[in-house]
Amino acid sequence: MLEEFGPERVRDAPLSESACVGAGIGAALAGMRPIVEIMTVNFSLLALDQILNNAATLLHMSNGQLPVPVVIRMTTGAGRQLAAQHSHSLEGWYAHIPGLRVLTPATVEDARYMLPAALADPDPVLIFEHGSLYNAKGALPRPGTTAGLDRAAVRRSGTDVSLITYGGSLPKALSAADALAQEGIEADVVDLRTLRPLDTETVAASAARTHRVVVVDEAWRTGGIGAEVSARVAEDSFYDLDSPVERVGCAEVPIPYARQLEEAALPQPADIVAAVHRAVN
């Protein structure tokens, strides 16, 4: 990219996440549309002060005078034997913060078209890209396609149970849906796509169709997006449900390095199928 676009547009920054994000915020305040790349989500913790106290708050604190249209990309998720310090799923932390938009592309199309849409957004946007999806392949729509940033997407239609998920858990949910279809259970698979703001309307519509909900979130169950989605289903769709909301999440441990232990800690299609059986039966 440096060779193609030159040093005026591509900067090889020092290894300081706080400095990189701070420079991006400054560039955004000066009228540019910068993209800051952070290698993995755990490194973003070194820039948390810049993200929380500056990017997310300056528009509000300036009475609308200082928009911060910065885009911050980072790799999230586990499943690649990178051990506890490089396998976090912290997008739920950032979705807790007003003033940020939090995107979690799970398809080739979203990975391609969410970025220009994020650049056009007037607010700071964080894009969490699951590391297991980087090798995904797929056909792209014709040039000129745009990606909305406010709506969830139904990736598979069904009438028996709703699987609500996002990011790297979407392929697992679709795999579980295929297995369930062999049993005659048709799953409605909803890809949240955006964690802040959450599209609760699409989730509620799916719950109304199926009357059973399973939320799949690779992050730890305690205080995560899975908990938030479950609470909103209870608030918005309680009388549509025929069984309690089921949650499938990561074991409450630092992610192990050993492959078999990592796989045991993370949500797998078999865990999703088991949760559906509990909801349906």
C-alpha positions, -999 to +999 in steps of 0.1 A: +000+000+000+029+023+007+043+017-028+009+023-044-003+053-025+028+069-011+039+081+023+014+110+023-015+085+026+001+055+042+021+060+074+042+033+090+037+044+125+057+037+157+047+006+177+025+026+201-012+020+199-020+051+219+001+072+196-015+057+165-050+062+177-042+097+190-027+106+156-059+093+139-081+113+162-061+144+155-063+138+117-100+133+120-104+166+139-084+182+111-109+171+085-093+138+073-109+104+072-081+082+087-080+044+092-060+032+122-050-004+121-043-022+154-029-057+150-051-075+175-078-064+200-057-069+230-033-042+218-063-018+217-062-017+255-031+004+252-052+030+234-083+027+255-079+062+270-078+077+235-108+057+223-130+062+254-120+096+266-114+114+232-128+096+202-161+087+219-167+119+238-154+150+219-185+155+198-207+155+229-183+176+250-179+202+222-217+206+216-214+191+182-185+212+170-158+185+170-168+153+151-142+125+151-147+104+119-119+080+126-121+043+117-102+018+138-097-018+125-085-047+146-084-085+147-106-102+173-114-137+184-097-170+192-094-204+175-059-199+161-037-211+190-025-177+200-030-183+237-046-161+263-030-127+254-039-127+217-073-144+217-096-119+232-132-110+221-135-076+236-160-060+211-187-062+238-165-039+260-165-013+232-202-017+224-208-005+260-195+030+251-218+057+238-203+077+209-188+047+191-202+025+163-190-011+166-190-033+134-184-070+132-183-082+096-188-119+091-190-122+053-168-114+024-193-088+013-195-071+046-157-071+050-154-053+017-183-028+018-185-020+055-151-002+054-162+026+029-195+029+047-175+033+080-153+060+064-184+079+054-198+078+089-194+110+109-187+092+142-158+070+153-162+035+140-145+004+153-143-027+130-137-060+147-125-086+121-124-121+134-090-137+126-106-170+115-124-152+086-095-136+069-091-166+045-128-167+036-136-165-001-168-155-018-183-137-048-187-099-044-216-080-058-211-056-087-190-024-080-210+004-064-226-019-038-229-003-004-233-019+031-258-005+056-244-002+091-277-002+111-294-035+103-288-071+111-291-097+084-310-130+083-284-154+068-307-184+068-345-186+072-362-210+095-393-213+117-383-235+146-355-216+165-336-183+161-298-184+163-286-149+170-248-144+165-221-123+148-186-123+135-166-155+138-195-174+153-216-170+122-200-200+103-205-221+134-242-211+137-247-219+100-230-253+104-252-260+134-282-250+114-272-275+087-270-303+113-303-293+128-320-294+094-311-331+091-332-336+122-361-315+108-354-284+129-352-253+107-331-225+122-334-188+115-298-175+116-295-138+124-261-120+119-261-089+141-234-072+120-234-041+142-231-044+180-236-007+186-263+002+178-280-032+181-308-039+156-333-052+181-361-050+155-347-078+134-340-099+165-375-094+177-390-103+143-370-135+143-381-144+178-417-138+168-413-162+139-397-190+158-407-185+195-373-199+206-340-181+208-304-192+212-277-165+214-242-175+203-213-153+214-176-163+214-169-139+242-172-149+279-208-152+289-206-129+319-215-094+310-211-099+272-231-091+241-248-125+245-261-113+279-272-080+263-291-096+234-307-121+258-319-092+280-334-074+251-352-105+238-367-108+273-377-071+273-391-070+237-402-106+230-411-122+263-447-131+252-434-145+219-412-171+236-421-207+242-390-215+262-362-195+280-335-179+260-304-201+257-269-188+256-238-203+241-205-186+250-168-191+258-158-209+290-149-185+318-112-191+315-083-174+298-081-190+263-058-220+264-029-225+240-033-262+234-056-268+205-078-294+221-083-272+252-089-241+230-116-259+211-131-271+243-133-236+257-148-220+226-184-224+214-187-251+188-215-262+164-222-292+187-227-268+216-252-248+196-271-279+186-273-290+222-286-255+232-313-258+204-323-292+217-328-277+252-349-248+237-370-270+214-376-298+239 
